[in-house]
Amino acid sequence: MPLQLSEARERAALVSDVRTSVHLDLRSTERFTVEAVIAFDCARPGAATFLELTDGVDVLLNGSPAPYDGERIALRDLATSNEVRVSASLPYVTDGDGMTVTVDPADGERYVCAFTAMDVARKVLPCFDQPDLKTTLDVSVTAPQHWTVLANGREAGRAPAADGEGVRWSFAPTPPISSYVFFVAAGPWVSVTWDEPYSEAAGGTLPFGWHARASQRRQLERDADELRRITSSCFQWFTEAFDPPYAFDDYQQVFTPGLNWGAMEFPGCVAFRDEYLVAGTPTELQRQWLATTIAHEMAHMWFGDLVTMRWWEDTWLNESFADFMGFEVGAEAAGYDGAWVTAALTRKTTGYRADRRRSTHPVAEDAERVPDADTAFANFDMITYAKGNATLRQLGTWLGEDFLAGVNRHLRGHAFGNADLAEFLDALDAETDRDVRDWAQRWLRSTGFDAIEVSREGDVPVLTRHGSRQHRFSVAAFEEDMTPVGSAVVDLADTPLRLEQYAGKVVVPNAGDETFAALRWDAPTWAAIRAGLSRVPDPLTRAVLWWSAIDGVESHEVSLEEFAGLLADHLAAERHPVILESVVAAALRVARIYCTPQDVRPFLDVLGGVAESALDSGVPSLVPCATRTLAGTGADPDLVRGFLTEEADPELRWIAVRRLAELGEAEHIEAEEQRDRSVSGHLAALTARAAVATAEAKAATWDRLMGGDLANHEFTAVSAGFWGWEQSDLVAGYLERYLSDGLALAQRSGQGMGQVIGRAVPHLPLPAAERRRLRDAFAATLARDDVPIVLARWWNDGLDDLDRALSAEVAV
């Protein structure tokens, strides 16, 4: 049973001054052991509450046994000061929810990571598993002799294990942190470490490090200088911009296997999915994403770890801020000046899509609408991340310097504690004379987004807002051939805005992507954009225009044929690597959701032409995207086979192997698997085998997919290969089985695996009749009352995609 808001409030009023000492023994491959002491004070002696812990346990409360039901430890007749002692043997998991074990296929080495996000810490250690009951942590870990152990605190010492087998690692006690950010990562990591200059109060320096699996040594050494440069420059930016000093005593970052999230802000020891450390040559977009993710997680050291929301309705105070800071600091400090281009085409787009869905919700939700932890988990979505990021960017544009001043007041006032929306607004209100409460009501407490319409009165451009929010943004003006002639920052609210100074010109509102609103064009403006998009010199404005075109397809205002024409005419001329890669990815998504089996091949051929133009340009940074596009979508086996060269990077080779499997040539998989025995190679082989275009292979793959034995990343890899581009006939019989079999698997799995199953919604070009049948099956399944909350959230999104694709307005 997930923790209820009412329970959390009652317990927070009762419990205070929590201190936790925990020892973990990770040497066994069967189960790990926990020895923990939790001390805390009680506001009402004689009252009762509970600790969470999943699985077997022996418990003493103040020296006497305490009842335990397998999920909760009953704490009754509490004293003013209390001590709970727990001994437990707990299971490892492979789904990323708890103490996750991974065996590296490259060398057989074992890695163990305590992934504790949301309310998962209970699977690792006894705790008050809610964000507003922070605890100090005094951690020690016994591990095999050749392992390195990382944790929230700075390493304090190592000693031989008491029984002589292995090493006992000790870590310095932490300041108060929430249980959901407890972390331990253990295994034979390879490491790059250094001391970062810091304040004299912190001893002059702090230890920093990057860590990865032993089999990733080459990649870590290849990228070490850049990883250190990004980390150091971001750390300097944050520690200069934010008033509260960095709160922890070191800063480690580790590429972990098995993490369900892209990364996780564990204080002092951040976890990243190990896919970020790519085997081949990273594309510019991959480099941008890694830099912004590093900045995002570092922002959490202040937003989330130092100051934490009280309950999960204010998740945005963690994630929206970190997402915004990730792109801002990625650009300002780390030197990735295309970060906001990346945001415009890969992050913000997901916010618009999420805000159209039936599952949309306010960025800052009412607490009562987040009654339990499972509901909260479903709201870790692109409303919270992408829309929240865009909303804060608009707030910063609106407030100017007062924004950072208010943020610092908020951080100073709640350091090592918890805060909510009202307290954040109090801090802003103290620094600005603008009405931030009205702003918050319109931007944070309501759903949907406005549209900004461009029209003309005579030859004067006019901007009209359709919606309810005040906007501040830049307007770029162009000649009819899209040669720029000027720009201005404007405010737009209820009254239409006449741009007299740009009479006779083409205008693009939100040219710097400062606000969160759709753009709607009059015929002359759209004609100019349609003719001259690629001649717009500013890449961020081009990104805004490309998103407007993609949004036009999804809003049924631009046909697939017209969009394909834009790709052929303007993306083929694009020389900015992030724009090229992002728009290609968006176009592939459009093809999977909106194309039928009859028109998908011509659409993919247009993208093939775009890729060939990129290769012909001679621009090196375009080559990775271009070759991967051709290898992944080509119809000619000879062309695809040509990418299996000795010098090709592993990712390109695997894309080609998968595509050849779709085209009927499965014989390349085994040889490539022998060539690449890494974790990424193992997952890529699963994807390629799932793509094999025979009925027998699909049947065997389906049994494996739904059998319950796959780890989280393995499930994702298999499902990614199953729904092949031109395989609608071959997989038609599995479309509805995805719902029945997926539901059964989710019901016997946890929160994280439910999300993984939900993300595997079949997106592929389908005949209209198949889409209608699948749409009806989704609706019928979601009408049941036994669909887990997290799974239902993803399936409702899948239902939205099917509804949109079937809408009569879509031109196919």
C-alpha positions in Angstrom: 0.0 0.0 0.0 1.5 3.4 -1.0 2.0 6.0 1.7 -1.1 8.3 1.9 -0.9 12.1 2.2 -3.0 12.0 5.4 -0.6 9.5 7.0 2.4 11.6 6.0 0.9 14.7 7.5 0.1 12.9 10.7 3.5 11.4 11.0 5.3 14.6 10.2 3.5 16.3 13.1 4.6 13.5 15.4 8.3 12.7 14.5 11.3 15.0 14.5 15.1 15.0 14.8 15.6 11.7 12.9 19.1 10.1 12.9 19.9 6.9 11.0 22.9 4.7 11.3 23.0 1.9 8.7 25.3 -0.9 7.7 24.8 -2.8 4.5 26.5 -6.1 3.6 26.6 -6.6 -0.2 28.9 -9.6 -0.4 26.2 -12.3 -0.9 24.9 -12.7 -4.4 21.5 -14.0 -3.0 20.4 -11.3 -0.6 21.9 -8.3 1.1 21.8 -7.6 4.8 20.9 -4.5 6.7 21.7 -3.5 10.3 20.1 -0.2 11.2 19.5 2.1 14.2 16.9 4.8 13.8 16.7 7.4 16.6 14.0 10.1 16.7 11.9 12.3 18.9 8.2 12.1 19.4 6.0 15.2 20.0 3.3 13.2 21.9 4.7 10.5 24.2 2.5 7.5 24.2 1.5 8.0 20.5 2.0 5.5 17.7 3.4 5.7 14.2 5.3 3.4 11.8 8.5 2.9 9.8 8.6 1.4 6.3 10.6 -1.6 5.3 9.9 -4.2 2.6 10.6 -7.9 3.4 11.9 -9.9 6.4 13.1 -8.2 9.5 13.8 -8.4 13.2 12.9 -5.2 15.1 13.5 -3.8 18.6 11.8 -0.5 19.6 13.4 0.9 22.8 14.6 -2.6 23.6 11.3 -4.5 23.0 10.1 -6.4 19.9 7.9 -4.3 17.5 5.2 -5.8 15.3 6.0 -6.0 11.5 3.6 -6.9 8.7 6.1 -7.2 5.9 5.7 -3.5 4.8 5.4 -1.5 8.0 7.0 -1.6 11.4 4.5 -0.6 14.1 5.9 1.8 16.6 3.6 2.0 19.6 3.7 3.7 23.0 6.5 6.0 21.9 8.7 7.9 24.3 10.0 11.4 24.0 13.2 10.0 22.5 13.2 6.6 20.8 15.5 4.1 19.2 14.6 1.4 16.7 17.1 -1.4 15.9 16.5 -3.4 12.8 18.2 -6.5 11.3 17.0 -7.6 7.9 17.9 -9.7 4.9 16.4 -8.2 1.8 16.3 -9.3 -1.9 18.2 -7.7 -4.7 16.1 -6.5 -7.7 16.6 -6.0 -11.4 13.8 -3.5 -12.1 15.6 -0.4 -10.8 13.3 -0.1 -7.7 15.5 -0.9 -4.8 18.9 -2.6 -4.4 19.5 -3.2 -8.1 22.0 -5.9 -9.2 23.5 -6.0 -12.7 26.0 -8.5 -14.0 28.1 -7.0 -16.8 28.2 -9.3 -19.8 31.6 -7.9 -20.9 33.5 -9.3 -17.9 31.0 -11.0 -15.5 31.5 -8.4 -12.8 28.6 -7.6 -10.5 27.4 -4.1 -9.6 24.9 -3.2 -6.9 23.2 0.2 -6.7 20.5 1.4 -4.2 18.1 3.2 -6.3 15.7 4.8 -3.9 13.7 7.5 -5.7 10.1 8.3 -4.6 9.0 5.9 -1.9 11.5 3.1 -2.8 14.0 3.6 0.1 11.9 1.1 2.1 13.2 -1.6 -0.1 16.8 -0.8 1.0 16.6 0.3 4.6 14.1 1.1 7.4 13.0 4.7 7.1 10.2 7.3 7.4 9.8 7.2 3.7 8.4 10.7 3.0 10.2 13.9 1.9 9.6 16.1 5.0 11.0 13.7 7.5 14.7 14.2 6.9 17.4 12.2 8.6 21.1 12.4 9.1 22.8 9.2 7.7 25.8 7.5 9.1 26.5 4.7 6.6 29.0 1.8 6.3 29.1 -0.9 3.7 30.9 -4.3 3.6 31.8 -5.3 0.1 34.1 -7.7 -1.8 37.8 -6.9 -1.7 38.2 -5.5 -5.2 35.1 -3.2 -5.2 34.8 0.5 -4.7 31.8 1.8 -2.7 30.2 5.2 -3.2 27.6 6.8 -0.9 26.0 10.1 0.1 28.8 11.0 2.5 32.6 11.5 1.9 34.6 8.3 2.4 35.8 8.2 6.0 37.8 5.0 6.1 38.3 1.4 5.0 39.1 -1.6 7.1 39.1 -5.4 6.7 35.7 -7.0 7.3 35.3 -8.5 10.7 35.4 -12.0 9.2 38.4 -11.3 7.0 36.3 -11.5 3.8 36.1 -8.2 2.0 36.4 -4.6 3.1 34.2 -2.4 5.4 33.8 1.1 4.0 32.8 4.0 6.3 31.3 7.3 5.2 31.1 10.6 7.0 27.6 11.4 8.4 25.4 13.5 6.2 23.4 16.6 7.0 19.6 16.0 7.1 18.4 14.6 3.8 15.2 12.9 2.7 15.0 9.1 2.5 14.3 9.1 -1.2 17.8 10.4 -1.9 19.7 7.7 0.1 22.3 6.1 -2.2 25.0 3.5 -2.3 26.7 2.3 -5.4 29.2 -0.6 -5.2 31.2 -2.6 -7.7 34.6 -2.6 -9.4 34.2 0.9 -10.7 37.0 2.7 -12.6 37.4 6.3 -11.5 38.7 9.7 -12.4 39.1 11.9 -9.3 40.3 15.3 -8.4 40.0 18.0 -5.7 38.0 21.1 -6.6 38.9 24.4 -5.1 36.2 25.6 -2.7 35.7 27.8 0.3 38.0 27.8 3.3 35.0 26.9 5.4 34.9 23.6 3.5 38.6 23.0 4.0 39.7 24.7 0.8 38.9 21.9 -1.6 36.3 19.2 -2.1 36.8 15.7 -3.5 35.2 15.2 -6.9 35.0 12.1 -9.1 33.5 10.3 -12.1 33.0 6.6 -12.0 32.0 3.9 -14.4 31.9 0.1 -14.9 35.3 -1.5 -15.4 34.3 -2.4 -18.9 33.7 1.3 -19.7 37.3 2.3 -18.9 38.0 3.3 -22.5 34.9 5.6 -22.7 35.6 7.2 -19.3 39.2 7.9 -20.1 38.1 9.3 -23.6 35.6 11.7 -22.0 37.3 12.4 -18.7 38.7 15.9 -19.5 35.3 17.1 -20.8 33.4 15.5 -17.9 35.7 17.3 -15.5 35.5 20.6 -17.3 31.7 20.6 -17.4 31.5 19.6 -13.7 33.9 22.2 -12.5 32.4 25.1 -14.6 28.9 24.2 -13.5 29.9 23.9 -9.8 31.6 27.3 -10.0 28.4 28.9 -11.5 26.1 27.4 -8.9 28.3 28.2 -5.9 28.7 31.8 -7.1 25.0 32.3 -8.0 23.4 30.7 -5.0 23.8 32.2 -1.5 23.7 29.0 0.5 27.0 27.2 0.2 27.2 23.7 -1.3 25.8 21.6 1.6 27.7 18.3 1.2 31.3 17.2 1.7 32.1 15.8 -1.7 30.7 15.5 -5.2 30.8 12.1 -6.9 29.1 11.2 -10.2 28.7 7.6 -11.4 27.4 6.0 -14.6 25.2 3.2 -13.2 23.6 0.2 -14.8 19.9 -0.4 -14.2 18.7 3.2 -13.3 15.1 3.8 -14.4 15.6 7.6 -14.6 18.0 9.5 -16.9 19.9 10.5 -13.7 19.1 10.9 -10.0 20.2 13.7 -7.6 21.5 11.6 -4.7 23.3 14.2 -2.5 27.0 14.2 -3.0 26.9 11.2 -5.3 24.8 11.6 -8.5 23.7 8.5 -10.5 23.5 8.6 -14.3 22.3 6.0 -16.6 25.4 4.4 -18.1 24.0 4.9 -21.6 25.2 8.5 -21.3 28.7 7.2 -21.6 28.2 6.1 -25.2 30.3 3.4 -26.8 30.7 5.2 -30.1 31.3 8.7 -31.1 28.6 10.9 -29.3 26.5 13.1 -31.5 26.3 16.8 -30.8 22.8 16.3 -29.3 24.1 13.5 -27.0 26.9 15.8 -25.9 24.4 18.6 -25.2 22.1 16.3 -23.3 24.9 15.0 -21.1 26.1 18.6 -20.3 22.6 19.8 -19.4 21.9 16.7 -17.4 25.1 17.2 -15.4 23.9 20.8 -14.7 20.3 19.6 -13.9 21.5 17.2 -11.3 23.9 19.6 -9.7 21.0 22.2 -9.4 19.2 19.6 -7.3 21.9 19.9 -4.7 20.1 23.1 -3.8 16.6 22.5 -5.3 15.5 19.1 -3.8 18.4 18.1 -1.6 19.1 21.3 0.4 15.5 22.5 0.2 12.9 19.9 -0.4 9.1 19.9 -1.1 6.9 18.8 1.8 4.8 16.5 -0.2 4.8 15.4 -3.9 2.4 18.1 -5.2 5.4 20.4 -5.2 7.7 18.1 -7.1 8.0 21.0 -9.6 10.0 22.9 -6.9 12.6 20.2 -7.5 12.3 19.2 -11.1 11.1 22.3 -12.9 13.9 24.3 -11.3 16.6 21.7 -12.1 15.3 21.3 -15.6 15.5 25.1 -16.2 18.9 25.4 -14.6 20.2 22.4 -16.5 19.7 24.2 -19.8 20.6 27.7 -18.5 23.8 26.6 -16.8 24.6 24.2 -19.6 24.7 27.2 -21.9 26.1 29.8 -19.5 28.7 27.8 -17.6 29.4 24.6 -19.5 29.8 26.4 -22.9 27.1 24.5 -24.7 25.5 27.5 -26.4 23.1 25.3 -28.3 21.4 24.2 -25.0 18.3 26.2 -25.5 18.1 25.0 -29.1 18.1 21.5 -27.7 15.4 22.5 -25.2 13.2 24.0 -27.9 13.2 20.9 -30.0 13.6 18.0 -27.6 12.4 19.1 -24.2 9.8 21.8 -24.5 8.0 19.9 -27.2 7.2 17.2 -24.7 5.6 19.8 -22.4 3.3 20.9 -25.1 2.3 17.4 -25.9 1.7 16.5 -22.3 -0.4 19.7 -21.8 -2.7 18.5 -24.6 -3.4 15.2 -23.0 -6.3 14.1 -20.8 -3.7 13.4 -18.1 -2.5 17.1 -17.9 -2.4 18.7 -14.5 -1.2 22.0 -13.1 2.6 22.4 -12.8 1.9 23.1 -9.1 -0.9 20.7 -8.2 -3.2 20.8 -5.2 -1.9 18.5 -2.4 -5.3 16.7 -2.2 -5.0 15.7 -5.8 -1.8 13.8 -5.0 -3.3 11.6 -2.2 -0.6 8.9 -2.3 2.9 8.1 -3.5 1.7 6.2 -6.6 -0.3 9.1 -7.9 2.7 11.3 -7.2 4.9 9.0 -9.2 2.6 9.4 -12.3 3.2 13.2 -12.1 6.9 12.9 -12.6 6.1 13.8 -16.2 6.7 16.5 -18.9 4.3 18.9 -17.2 6.6 18.9 -14.2 9.8 18.9 -16.1 9.4 20.5 -19.5 6.4 22.8 -19.0 7.7 23.7 -15.6 11.1 24.5 -17.1 9.5 26.7 -19.7 7.2 28.4 -17.2 10.2 29.3 -15.0 12.1 30.7 -18.0 9.1 32.9 -18.7 9.1 34.0 -15.0 12.8 34.9 -15.2 12.2 36.9 -18.4 9.3 38.7 -16.7 11.0 39.4 -13.3 14.6 40.0 -14.5 17.2 40.2 -11.7 14.4 39.9 -9.1 14.0 36.2 -10.0 17.4 35.1 -8.8 17.1 37.4 -5.7 13.8 35.7 -4.8 15.3 32.2 -5.4 18.2 33.0 -3.1 15.8 34.3 -0.4 13.9 31.0 -0.7 17.0 28.8 -0.4 18.3 30.8 2.5 15.0 30.6 4.4 14.5 26.8 4.1 18.0 25.3 4.0 18.0 21.7 5.2 14.2 21.9 5.5 11.1 21.7 3.4 9.0 24.3 1.6 5.9 24.6 -0.6 4.6 26.9 -3.4 3.2 29.5 -0.9 6.6 29.9 0.7 8.4 30.2 -2.6 6.0 33.0 -3.6 6.6 34.7 -0.3 10.3 34.8 -1.2 9.6 36.2 -4.7 7.1 38.7 -3.3 9.7 40.1 -1.0 12.1 40.9 -3.9 9.7 42.3 -6.6 6.8 44.7 -6.9 5.2 42.5 -9.6 2.1 40.4 -8.7 3.7 37.0 -8.5 0.6 35.4 -6.9 -1.6 36.3 -9.8 1.2 35.1 -12.1 1.4 31.8 -10.2 -2.4 31.3 -10.4 -2.3 31.7 -14.2 0.9 29.9 -15.0 1.4 27.3 -12.2 -2.1 26.5 -11.0 -3.9 26.1 -14.3 -3.6 23.7 -17.3 -3.2 24.2 -21.0 -1.2 26.8 -23.0 -2.0 30.0 -24.8 -1.7 30.6 -28.6 -0.2 33.7 -30.1 -1.7 34.5 -33.4 0.0 36.6 -36.1 -2.3 38.6 -38.4 -2.2 41.9 -40.3 -4.2 45.1 -40.3 -3.3 46.4 -43.7 0.5 45.9 -43.7 0.9 46.2 -39.9 1.6 42.9 -38.1 -0.7 42.3 -35.1 -0.1 39.8 -32.3 -3.2 38.5 -30.5 -3.1 36.2 -27.5 -5.7 33.5 -27.2 -5.7 32.4 -23.6 -5.3 34.0 -20.1 -1.6 34.6 -19.4 0.6 37.6 -19.7 3.7 37.0 -21.9 7.0 38.7 -22.4 9.1 37.5 -25.4 11.2 38.7 -28.2 9.8 39.4 -31.7 12.1 39.0 -34.7 11.3 40.8 -37.9 12.2 39.7 -41.4 12.0 40.7 -45.1 9.8 38.5 -47.1 12.8 36.3 -48.0 13.4 35.9 -44.2 16.4 38.2 -44.1 16.4 39.7 -40.6 15.7 43.4 -40.1 15.2 43.8 -36.4 14.0 42.5 -33.1 12.2 43.8 -29.9 11.1 42.5 -26.5 7.3 42.9 -26.1 4.6 42.2 -23.5 1.4 40.7 -24.7 -1.8 40.2 -22.6 -5.4 40.9 -23.2 -5.0 43.7 -25.8 -3.8 42.8 -29.3 -0.4 44.3 -30.0 0.2 46.3 -33.3 3.8 46.2 -34.4 3.8 49.5 -36.3 7.6 49.6 -36.5 7.5 46.4 -38.6 4.9 47.4 -41.1 5.3 45.4 -44.3 7.6 42.9 -42.6 7.3 39.2 -41.6 7.3 38.8 -37.8 8.1 35.8 -35.6 6.9 36.1 -32.0 8.7 34.2 -29.2 11.7 34.2 -31.5 14.0 33.5 -28.5 11.6 30.8 -27.1 11.1 32.7 -23.9 7.5 31.8 -23.3 5.2 28.7 -23.4 2.6 29.2 -26.1 1.7 27.8 -29.5 2.2 30.0 -32.6 -0.5 30.5 -35.2 0.3 32.1 -38.6 -1.7 34.1 -41.1 -1.3 32.9 -44.7 1.3 35.5 -45.8 3.5 34.8 -42.8 3.3 31.0 -43.2 4.0 31.3 -46.9 7.2 33.3 -46.1 8.2 30.7 -43.5 7.4 27.8 -45.8 9.6 29.4 -48.5 12.5 30.6 -46.4 12.8 28.7 -43.1 16.3 27.5 -43.7 17.5 31.1 -44.4 16.7 32.3 -40.9 20.2 32.9 -39.4 19.5 32.4 -35.7 19.4 28.7 -34.8 17.0 29.2 -31.8 14.5 31.0 -34.0 14.8 28.3 -36.6 14.2 25.7 -33.9 11.0 27.6 -32.8 9.8 27.6 -36.4 10.6 23.9 -36.8 8.6 23.1 -33.7 5.7 25.2 -35.0 5.7 23.1 -38.2 5.7 19.8 -36.2 3.0 21.2 -33.9 1.1 22.0 -37.0 1.1 18.4 -38.0 0.0 17.3 -34.5 -2.7 20.0 -34.4 -4.0 18.9 -37.9 -3.1 22.3 -39.5 -0.2 21.0 -41.6 -0.5 17.9 -43.7 2.1 15.1 -43.8 2.7 16.0 -47.4 3.4 19.6 -46.6 5.6 18.7 -43.7 7.5 16.3 -45.9 8.0 19.2 -48.3 9.5 21.3 -45.5 11.9 18.5 -44.7 13.0 18.1 -48.2 13.4 21.9 -48.9 14.8 23.1 -45.6 16.0 20.3 -43.3 18.1 19.1 -46.2 19.8 22.5 -46.1 20.3 22.5 -42.2 23.8 22.6 -41.0 23.2 22.9 -37.3 23.7 19.4 -35.9 21.3 19.7 -33.0 18.5 21.0 -35.2 19.1 18.3 -37.8 19.1 15.5 -35.3 16.2 16.8 -33.3 13.9 17.4 -36.3 14.8 14.0 -37.7 13.8 12.4 -34.4 10.6 14.4 -34.4 9.8 13.4 -38.0 10.4 9.7 -37.1 7.9 10.1 -34.3 5.4 11.8 -36.7 5.8 8.8 -39.1 5.2 6.2 -36.4 2.1 7.9 -35.1 0.5 9.4 -38.2 1.7 7.4 -41.2 -0.1 4.4 -42.6 1.8 1.4 -44.0 1.2 2.8 -47.5 2.7 6.2 -47.0 5.5 5.5 -44.5 8.0 4.4 -47.1 7.8 7.7 -49.1 8.0 9.7 -45.9 11.1 7.8 -44.8 12.7 8.2 -48.2 12.4 12.0 -47.7 14.4 11.6 -44.5 16.9 9.5 -46.4 17.3 12.4 -48.8 17.8 14.8 -45.9 20.5 12.5 -44.5 22.3 12.2 -47.9 22.3 16.0 -48.2 23.9 16.2 -44.8 26.6 13.8 -45.8 27.2 15.6 -49.0 27.7 18.9 -47.1 31.0 17.8 -45.7 30.2 19.1 -42.2 31.6 16.5 -39.8 29.2 17.1 -37.0 26.3 16.1 -39.2 27.7 12.7 -40.1 26.6 10.7 -37.0 22.9 11.7 -37.4 23.0 11.3 -41.2 24.5 7.8 -41.1 22.3 6.6 -38.3 19.2 7.8 -40.1 20.2 6.0 -43.3 21.2 2.8 -41.4 18.0 2.8 -39.4 15.4 3.5 -42.1 16.9 2.5 -45.4 15.0 0.1 -47.6 18.0 -1.2 -49.6 19.9 -4.0 -47.7 23.0 -3.3 -49.7 23.0 0.3 -48.5 22.4 -0.7 -44.9 25.1 -3.4 -45.0 27.5 -0.8 -46.1 27.5 0.6 -42.6 29.0 -2.6 -41.1 32.5 -1.4 -41.6 35.4 -2.0 -39.2 35.8 1.7 -38.5 32.1 2.3 -37.9 31.2 3.1 -34.2 29.3 0.4 -32.3 26.0 2.3 -32.2 25.9 2.8 -36.0 26.8 -0.9 -36.5 24.0 -2.0 -34.2 21.5 0.3 -35.9 22.4 -1.3 -39.2 22.2 -4.8 -37.7 18.7 -4.1 -36.3 17.5 -2.7 -39.6 18.9 -5.7 -41.5 16.9 -8.0 -39.2 13.8 -6.0 -40.0 14.6 -6.5 -43.7 15.0 -10.2 -43.4 18.7 -10.6 -42.7 19.0 -11.9 -39.1 22.4 -13.5 -39.6 24.4 -10.5 -38.6 23.2 -10.4 -35.0 25.3 -13.2 -33.5 28.5 -12.0 -35.1 27.9 -8.4 -33.8 27.1 -9.7 -30.4 30.4 -11.6 -30.2 32.2 -8.5 -31.3 30.5 -6.2 -28.7 30.0 -7.9 -25.3 29.3 -4.7 -23.4 26.0 -4.0 -21.6 25.0 -1.7 -24.5 25.8 -4.5 -26.9 23.7 -6.9 -24.9 20.8 -4.6 -25.0 21.3 -3.8 -28.7 21.3 -7.5 -29.5 18.0 -7.9 -27.7 16.5 -5.2 -29.8 17.8 -6.6 -33.0 16.5 -10.1 -32.2 13.1 -8.7 -31.4 13.1 -7.0 -34.9 13.6 -10.3 -36.8 10.8 -10.4 -39.4 9.4 -14.0 -38.9 6.3 -15.1 -37.2 8.3 -17.7 -35.2 10.8 -15.0 -34.0 8.0 -12.7 -32.9 6.2 -15.4 -31.0 9.4 -16.3 -29.1 10.2 -12.7 -28.5 6.7 -12.0 -27.1 7.0 -14.9 -24.6 10.3 -13.5 -23.4 9.0 -9.9 -23.2 6.0 -10.8 -21.1 7.5 -13.7 -19.1 8.6 -11.5 -16.2 12.3 -12.4 -16.3 13.7 -9.4 -18.1 15.3 -6.6 -16.2 14.0 -3.1 -16.8 16.4 -2.1 -19.5 16.1 -5.4 -21.1 12.4 -5.0 -21.4 12.8 -1.6 -23.0 15.3 -3.0 -25.5 13.1 -5.9 -26.5 10.0 -3.8 -26.9 11.9 -1.2 -28.9 12.7 -3.9 -31.6 9.4 -5.7 -31.6 7.2 -3.0 -33.4 9.2 -2.8 -36.7 8.7 0.0 -39.3 7.0 -2.2 -41.9 5.8 -5.0 -39.7 2.2 -4.0 -39.0 0.9 -7.3 -40.6 3.4 -9.4 -38.7 2.7 -7.9 -35.3 -1.1 -7.1 -35.6 -2.0 -10.1 -33.4 0.1 -8.7 -30.6 -1.4 -5.2 -30.4 -4.3 -6.1 -28.1 -2.2 -8.7 -26.3 0.1 -5.9 -25.3 -2.7 -4.6 -23.1 -3.8 -7.9 -21.6 -0.4 -9.4 -21.1 1.2 -6.1 -20.2 -1.5 -5.5 -17.5 -0.9 -8.9 -16.0 2.9 -8.3 -15.9 2.4 -4.8 -14.3 0.1 -6.2 -11.7 2.8 -8.5 -10.4 5.6 -5.9 -10.8 6.5 -2.6 -9.0 6.1 1.1 -9.7 9.2 1.4 -11.9 8.4 -1.6 -14.0 4.9 -0.4 -14.5 6.3 2.7 -16.0 8.6 0.7 -18.3 5.7 -1.4 -19.5 3.6 1.7 -20.1 6.4 3.3 -22.2 6.3 0.3 -24.5 3.0 1.5 -26.1 3.1 0.2 -29.7 3.8 3.1 -32.0 4.1 2.0 -35.6 2.5 2.8 -38.9 -0.9 1.1 -38.9 -4.0 0.9 -41.1 -6.8 3.1 -39.9 -8.9 0.0 -39.0 -6.1 -1.4 -36.9 -5.7 1.9 -35.1 -9.4 2.0 -34.4 -9.4 -1.5 -33.0 -6.4 -0.8 -30.8 -7.9 2.5 -29.7 -11.1 0.7 -28.6 -9.0 -1.9 -26.8 -7.1 0.8 -24.9 -10.4 2.5 -23.9 -11.9 -0.8 -22.7 -8.9 -1.8 -20.6 -8.6 1.6 -19.0 -12.2 1.4 -17.9 -11.2 -1.5 -15.6 -10.5 -0.7 -12.0 -7.5 -2.9 -11.6 -5.0 -1.0 -13.9 -2.1 0.3 -11.7 -2.0 4.1 -11.5 1.4 4.4 -13.1 0.5 2.1 -16.0 -2.9 3.8 -16.5 -1.1 7.1 -16.9 1.1 5.9 -19.8 -1.8 4.1 -21.4 -4.0 7.1 -21.3 -1.2 8.9 -23.2 -1.1 6.1 -25.7 -4.9 6.4 -26.1 -4.5 10.2 -26.8 -2.0 9.4 -29.5 -4.4 7.0 -31.2 -7.3 9.5 -30.9 -5.2 12.2 -32.5 -4.0 9.9 -35.3 -7.6 8.9 -36.1 -8.9 12.4 -36.0 -10.7 13.3 -39.3 -8.6 16.4 -39.7 -5.3 14.6 -40.1 -4.1 14.6 -43.7 -2.6 11.2 -44.6 
